[in-house]
Amino acid sequence: MSDTGQVASALDEFRRTLRLDDADLEVVGVDGGTVSLRLVLGPEACEECVLPKDMLETVLLQRLRREDDAVSAVVVDDPRVA
């Protein structure tokens, strides 16, 4: 994936699911094979309903690699992790 628009499109379905729990993902950037994302939790977010950071990164990596096997890592900035 070479740009943030491609990443956002690839994650549309996943993001729709997150929005049900008042959460979302923002694409921060793409650097080589690394995709950086930010988990955004709304005021009514069900924090326990969203996968833990390590699992979230694994699931997102698998999803993005279906679109582009050049994606080698996903890093999620998760506000739940201090």
Secondary structure, DSSP 8 states (H G I E B T S, - for coil): --SHHHHHHHTHHHHHHHHTTTEEEEEEEEETTEEEEEEEE-TT--GGGS--HHHHHHHHHHHHHHH-TT--EEEEE-TT--
